[in-house]
């Protein structure tokens, strides 16, 4: 046995004796981590783990040396090259942990092993290197990117979104029936462990009908109060849970081409980029958000803000709003440093001079989202006297306005998805 093989065998022997907590130097395959065994996967199946996607070969049996922590596995049958991707999360909690999945020809999916499979024998075979030639090493070159994109995704984040470790996820639609994505009246969520499901994202948008017109306008322009409401009522008082779901929405969009996840990510970005007061009261939240947002922007093609199909997108006004708010004299200095780094990225990667655009935008008309304009107009109309000298012009019906917004969102989502996913 060569030196590297002897080193790995020694690590395994210590792990199997219960020495998982022993510190191992980086150059010794503490990269050893866990093993994902994938049985009977047909050749040419699209397969990915975290940030690496490839086609399987005839001898493929899984992935070895997965670092400790949460990982995402995706697959798509070679028989359905233009079909949907599916995936599942796994949690490697200890060195030498073996996770087993098996390909179902009937369902064309990588699911739990069939009843009767001797998993213990399979684990022993893995740890004695009998399957070593069929296990590809974890792609370390993307590990840091994966960690920056997923470090706040925890078991509690996944559980709140209806995701169990190992449960197969589907992309989902951009607009889902609320009855299928929320809890039942008695608070019980149906659970069918063998059926694929979609991620159940938190509802972020909320219209406050209990506020007078002036307060409602303030509520929509500075979203700090809404962020605080979400942290307390939906995320258990922990801002890290909010960032975790933001990461989850981006990764599910990126890995499964999910338009539902894209829509959730867009709402998160718009919400976080519209907070003024919370910049000072929740500094750690916004430090984490800006750092994550920067990493997510690094995944965008370099011509994203110049290409005619994507240049006019929701990210541009969101970024300008965020930078303007952070560079206010009252904003915390730590955030202003993050804003400086964000500007550097926009200039170096996207050749976008956000400073010049902000100066031009200073005297531009304020653009208010149509749904907020409708809400404000309705509230104002109800409070105005019928003899008002200058009545508001007739507003479009709710149905036609909703249809118009939906068509615009579909066009924008398709352009953004095409840019991100390389379609």
JOTA-V23769 format. One record per residue. RES is the residue in one letter. PHI is phi in whole degrees, 0 to 359 (none if undefined). PSI is psi in degrees with one decimal (none if undefined). Layout:
res=RES phi=PHI psi=PSI
res=RES phi=PHI psi=PSI
This chain:
res=X phi=none psi=133.8
res=X phi=286 psi=174.3
res=X phi=300 psi=-43.0
res=X phi=295 psi=-41.3
res=X phi=296 psi=-40.7
res=X phi=296 psi=-37.3
res=X phi=296 psi=-43.6
res=X phi=295 psi=-42.0
res=X phi=298 psi=-38.8
res=X phi=295 psi=-41.4
res=X phi=298 psi=-45.3
res=X phi=299 psi=-41.2
res=X phi=297 psi=-38.7
res=X phi=290 psi=-38.5
res=X phi=296 psi=-44.3
res=X phi=291 psi=-18.9
res=X phi=272 psi=5.5
res=X phi=94 psi=20.1
res=X phi=260 psi=38.6
res=X phi=300 psi=-29.2
res=X phi=278 psi=-6.5
res=X phi=299 psi=132.2
res=X phi=286 psi=131.3
res=X phi=237 psi=137.2
res=X phi=295 psi=151.6
res=X phi=300 psi=-34.8
res=X phi=277 psi=7.1
res=X phi=254 psi=20.4
res=X phi=68 psi=35.4
res=X phi=294 psi=-12.3
res=X phi=297 psi=-7.9
res=X phi=307 psi=-57.1
res=X phi=54 psi=-133.5
res=X phi=248 psi=179.5
res=X phi=230 psi=134.5
res=X phi=247 psi=109.4
res=X phi=265 psi=126.0
res=X phi=239 psi=105.8
res=X phi=271 psi=142.9
res=X phi=61 psi=28.0
res=X phi=285 psi=122.5
res=X phi=298 psi=148.0
res=X phi=299 psi=147.8
res=X phi=74 psi=12.5
res=X phi=288 psi=138.0
res=X phi=285 psi=125.6
res=X phi=220 psi=140.6
res=X phi=213 psi=150.6
res=X phi=228 psi=122.7
res=X phi=58 psi=-103.5
res=X phi=247 psi=13.3
res=X phi=238 psi=128.9
res=X phi=232 psi=137.2
res=X phi=207 psi=178.6
res=X phi=259 psi=134.6
res=X phi=285 psi=150.0
res=X phi=263 psi=176.7
res=X phi=294 psi=-21.9
res=X phi=259 psi=6.5
res=X phi=296 psi=129.4
res=X phi=227 psi=9.1
res=X phi=136 psi=-161.5
res=X phi=230 psi=137.6
res=X phi=245 psi=164.0
res=X phi=64 psi=37.8
res=X phi=289 psi=128.1
res=X phi=299 psi=152.7
res=X phi=300 psi=142.3
res=X phi=126 psi=-169.9
res=X phi=269 psi=136.4
res=X phi=226 psi=157.9
res=X phi=242 psi=130.9
res=X phi=245 psi=130.9
res=X phi=236 psi=157.5
res=X phi=205 psi=157.5
res=X phi=207 psi=129.0
res=X phi=298 psi=141.7
res=X phi=292 psi=-17.1
res=X phi=283 psi=-17.3
res=X phi=236 psi=59.3
res=X phi=303 psi=-32.0
res=X phi=255 psi=13.6
res=X phi=277 psi=-171.5
res=X phi=277 psi=150.1
res=X phi=279 psi=149.7
res=X phi=232 psi=165.5
res=X phi=195 psi=175.4
res=X phi=205 psi=155.2
res=X phi=265 psi=144.7
res=X phi=231 psi=158.0
res=X phi=233 psi=110.2
res=X phi=272 psi=107.9
res=X phi=261 psi=-15.6
res=X phi=207 psi=158.8
res=X phi=295 psi=145.8
res=X phi=68 psi=13.3
res=X phi=290 psi=135.7
res=X phi=244 psi=121.6
res=X phi=250 psi=129.4
res=X phi=245 psi=131.8
res=X phi=230 psi=156.4
res=X phi=222 psi=138.4
res=X phi=283 psi=132.6
res=X phi=257 psi=115.6
res=X phi=294 psi=-34.3
res=X phi=293 psi=-46.6
res=X phi=268 psi=-13.0
res=X phi=53 psi=52.3
res=X phi=211 psi=158.8
res=X phi=263 psi=92.2
res=X phi=249 psi=-169.1
res=X phi=298 psi=156.1
res=X phi=295 psi=148.9
res=X phi=294 psi=151.4
res=X phi=301 psi=139.3
res=X phi=100 psi=-17.4
res=X phi=289 psi=129.6
res=X phi=279 psi=90.9
res=X phi=292 psi=-35.0
res=X phi=297 psi=-43.0
res=X phi=297 psi=-38.3
res=X phi=295 psi=-41.5
res=X phi=299 psi=-42.9
res=X phi=297 psi=-38.3
res=X phi=296 psi=-39.4
res=X phi=295 psi=-47.2
res=X phi=285 psi=-12.7
res=X phi=257 psi=14.4
res=X phi=70 psi=17.0
res=X phi=289 psi=-23.8
res=X phi=255 psi=9.6
res=X phi=302 psi=-37.8
res=X phi=291 psi=-21.3
res=X phi=263 psi=-0.3
res=X phi=255 psi=119.7
res=X phi=277 psi=145.0
res=X phi=289 psi=147.5
res=X phi=301 psi=135.4
res=X phi=287 psi=91.2
res=X phi=295 psi=-23.0
res=X phi=297 psi=-20.4
res=X phi=253 psi=5.8
res=X phi=298 psi=-45.7
res=X phi=296 psi=-40.0
res=X phi=297 psi=-45.1
res=X phi=300 psi=-44.3
res=X phi=296 psi=-40.3
res=X phi=293 psi=-29.8
res=X phi=274 psi=-13.8
res=X phi=226 psi=4.8
res=X phi=294 psi=-13.5
res=X phi=258 psi=-1.1
res=X phi=282 psi=116.9
res=X phi=237 psi=174.5
res=X phi=300 psi=-37.2
res=X phi=290 psi=-36.2
res=X phi=298 psi=-47.4
res=X phi=295 psi=-43.7
res=X phi=298 psi=-42.2
res=X phi=297 psi=-30.4
res=X phi=268 psi=13.2
res=X phi=75 psi=24.3
res=X phi=249 psi=119.3
res=X phi=261 psi=147.7
res=X phi=301 psi=130.0
res=X phi=90 psi=-16.4
res=X phi=287 psi=134.2
res=X phi=284 psi=132.7
res=X phi=252 psi=141.6
res=X phi=254 psi=158.9
res=X phi=298 psi=-42.9
res=X phi=84 psi=162.8
res=X phi=266 psi=162.5
res=X phi=294 psi=-34.2
res=X phi=235 psi=114.4
res=X phi=251 psi=155.1
res=X phi=297 psi=124.5
res=X phi=301 psi=-27.9
res=X phi=293 psi=-27.1
res=X phi=269 psi=-12.1
res=X phi=247 psi=5.1
res=X phi=231 psi=172.3
res=X phi=287 psi=155.2
res=X phi=286 psi=171.2
res=X phi=299 psi=-31.9
res=X phi=270 psi=8.6
res=X phi=82 psi=5.0
res=X phi=262 psi=131.6
res=X phi=257 psi=120.7
res=X phi=302 psi=139.1
res=X phi=230 psi=117.6
res=X phi=239 psi=96.4
res=X phi=299 psi=-25.4
res=X phi=267 psi=-3.2
res=X phi=257 psi=136.1
res=X phi=299 psi=150.9
res=X phi=219 psi=171.1
res=X phi=255 psi=160.8
res=X phi=288 psi=135.3
res=X phi=261 psi=92.5
res=X phi=282 psi=155.7
res=X phi=290 psi=139.3
res=X phi=286 psi=118.9
res=X phi=263 psi=-36.8
res=X phi=277 psi=142.4
res=X phi=208 psi=133.7
res=X phi=258 psi=123.7
res=X phi=269 psi=104.0
res=X phi=273 psi=-7.3
res=X phi=271 psi=1.7
res=X phi=256 psi=149.3
res=X phi=289 psi=167.5
res=X phi=303 psi=-44.8
res=X phi=295 psi=-43.5
res=X phi=293 psi=-36.0
res=X phi=293 psi=-40.3
res=X phi=299 psi=-45.5
res=X phi=298 psi=-38.0
res=X phi=298 psi=-36.9
res=X phi=276 psi=-28.3
res=X phi=276 psi=-38.2
res=X phi=248 psi=106.5
res=X phi=275 psi=16.0
res=X phi=302 psi=-43.8
res=X phi=297 psi=-38.9
res=X phi=294 psi=-41.2
res=X phi=299 psi=-43.2
res=X phi=295 psi=-39.0
res=X phi=300 psi=-45.3
res=X phi=297 psi=-44.3
res=X phi=300 psi=-42.5
res=X phi=283 psi=-41.9
res=X phi=267 psi=-29.9
res=X phi=250 psi=-27.2
res=X phi=244 psi=21.8
res=X phi=60 psi=28.7
res=X phi=75 psi=10.2
res=X phi=242 psi=110.4
res=X phi=297 psi=-24.5
res=X phi=297 psi=-30.5
res=X phi=294 psi=-37.1
res=X phi=296 psi=-47.8
res=X phi=297 psi=-36.3
res=X phi=299 psi=-42.4
res=X phi=289 psi=-33.1
res=X phi=300 psi=-44.7
res=X phi=297 psi=-42.4
res=X phi=299 psi=-44.6
res=X phi=298 psi=-41.3
res=X phi=294 psi=-43.5
res=X phi=289 psi=-37.6
res=X phi=293 psi=-37.8
res=X phi=298 psi=-48.4
res=X phi=293 psi=-42.1
res=X phi=271 psi=-30.9
res=X phi=249 psi=4.6
res=X phi=55 psi=40.6
res=X phi=275 psi=117.4
res=X phi=287 psi=-27.7
res=X phi=296 psi=-42.3
res=X phi=291 psi=-36.7
res=X phi=300 psi=-43.8
res=X phi=297 psi=-40.6
res=X phi=295 psi=-41.5
res=X phi=297 psi=-43.6
res=X phi=301 psi=-43.3
res=X phi=294 psi=-39.3
res=X phi=300 psi=-48.4
res=X phi=297 psi=-46.0
res=X phi=299 psi=-40.0
res=X phi=296 psi=-49.6
res=X phi=290 psi=-28.4
res=X phi=276 psi=2.7
res=X phi=244 psi=20.2
res=X phi=257 psi=130.5
res=X phi=249 psi=-58.2
res=X phi=298 psi=-37.9
res=X phi=291 psi=-16.5
res=X phi=301 psi=-34.5
res=X phi=270 psi=-32.6
res=X phi=273 psi=-16.6
res=X phi=226 psi=58.8
res=X phi=299 psi=-44.4
res=X phi=296 psi=-36.9
res=X phi=300 psi=-46.8
res=X phi=282 psi=-27.0
res=X phi=298 psi=-45.0
res=X phi=293 psi=-40.6
res=X phi=297 psi=-47.9
res=X phi=294 psi=-39.4
res=X phi=298 psi=-43.8
res=X phi=293 psi=-46.0
res=X phi=303 psi=-40.8
res=X phi=298 psi=-43.9
res=X phi=295 psi=-40.1
res=X phi=295 psi=-39.7
res=X phi=295 psi=-28.3
res=X phi=293 psi=-14.8
res=X phi=272 psi=-5.7
res=X phi=275 psi=141.6
res=X phi=304 psi=148.4
res=X phi=295 psi=-24.2
res=X phi=265 psi=14.7
res=X phi=302 psi=-41.1
res=X phi=270 psi=1.0
res=X phi=248 psi=-28.4
res=X phi=298 psi=135.3
res=X phi=295 psi=-24.1
res=X phi=276 psi=-17.4
res=X phi=232 psi=-5.2
res=X phi=296 psi=-36.8
res=X phi=265 psi=88.4
res=X phi=226 psi=170.9
res=X phi=294 psi=-22.8
res=X phi=292 psi=-35.5
res=X phi=299 psi=-56.0
res=X phi=295 psi=-31.3
res=X phi=295 psi=-45.7
res=X phi=296 psi=-43.2
res=X phi=297 psi=-40.8
res=X phi=297 psi=-46.7
res=X phi=299 psi=-47.1
res=X phi=296 psi=-39.4
res=X phi=295 psi=-42.5
res=X phi=293 psi=-41.3
res=X phi=289 psi=-32.2
res=X phi=274 psi=6.5
res=X phi=294 psi=149.3
res=X phi=299 psi=-26.0
res=X phi=275 psi=-9.0
res=X phi=287 psi=147.2
res=X phi=300 psi=143.8
res=X phi=296 psi=-32.9
res=X phi=299 psi=-37.6
res=X phi=288 psi=-34.3
res=X phi=295 psi=-33.7
res=X phi=294 psi=-41.8
res=X phi=297 psi=-38.6
res=X phi=296 psi=-37.4
res=X phi=299 psi=-45.5
res=X phi=295 psi=-35.5
res=X phi=294 psi=-41.9
res=X phi=298 psi=-40.2
res=X phi=300 psi=-42.4
res=X phi=297 psi=-45.6
res=X phi=299 psi=-36.9
res=X phi=284 psi=-44.2
res=X phi=282 psi=-39.9
res=X phi=271 psi=-41.1
res=X phi=252 psi=-1.9
res=X phi=54 psi=42.3
res=X phi=246 psi=118.0
res=X phi=272 psi=88.4
res=X phi=291 psi=-29.0
res=X phi=297 psi=-47.5
res=X phi=297 psi=-39.0
res=X phi=291 psi=-35.7
res=X phi=296 psi=-39.4
res=X phi=295 psi=-39.2
res=X phi=291 psi=-34.2
res=X phi=283 psi=-13.5
res=X phi=300 psi=-34.8
res=X phi=254 psi=11.3
res=X phi=279 psi=157.3
res=X phi=298 psi=149.4
res=X phi=279 psi=129.1
res=X phi=263 psi=119.9
res=X phi=254 psi=132.0
res=X phi=307 psi=142.3
res=X phi=300 psi=-39.6
res=X phi=294 psi=-34.0
res=X phi=288 psi=-35.5
res=X phi=297 psi=-42.0
res=X phi=296 psi=-43.6
res=X phi=300 psi=-47.3
res=X phi=295 psi=-40.0
res=X phi=295 psi=-40.8
res=X phi=297 psi=-45.5
res=X phi=297 psi=-41.1
res=X phi=293 psi=-40.8
res=X phi=298 psi=-41.0
res=X phi=295 psi=-31.6
res=X phi=268 psi=-17.9
res=X phi=286 psi=149.2
res=X phi=287 psi=148.4
res=X phi=296 psi=-18.4
res=X phi=264 psi=19.7
res=X phi=305 psi=135.8
res=X phi=294 psi=-40.1
res=X phi=242 psi=81.9
res=X phi=293 psi=155.2
res=X phi=292 psi=146.2
res=X phi=294 psi=156.9
res=X phi=302 psi=137.0
res=X phi=264 psi=151.2
res=X phi=296 psi=154.7
res=X phi=297 psi=156.3
res=X phi=299 psi=-37.4
res=X phi=294 psi=-45.5
res=X phi=291 psi=-36.4
res=X phi=295 psi=-41.7
res=X phi=295 psi=-40.8
res=X phi=296 psi=-42.9
res=X phi=298 psi=-44.5
res=X phi=297 psi=-41.9
res=X phi=297 psi=-42.3
res=X phi=295 psi=-42.0
res=X phi=297 psi=-43.0
res=X phi=296 psi=-39.6
res=X phi=298 psi=-44.3
res=X phi=296 psi=-44.6
res=X phi=293 psi=-43.5
res=X phi=298 psi=-40.3
res=X phi=297 psi=-41.3
res=X phi=293 psi=-43.4
res=X phi=294 psi=-44.8
res=X phi=299 psi=-41.5
res=X phi=298 psi=-39.0
res=X phi=291 psi=-46.0
res=X phi=293 psi=-43.9
res=X phi=267 psi=-1.6
res=X phi=74 psi=28.2
res=X phi=274 psi=none
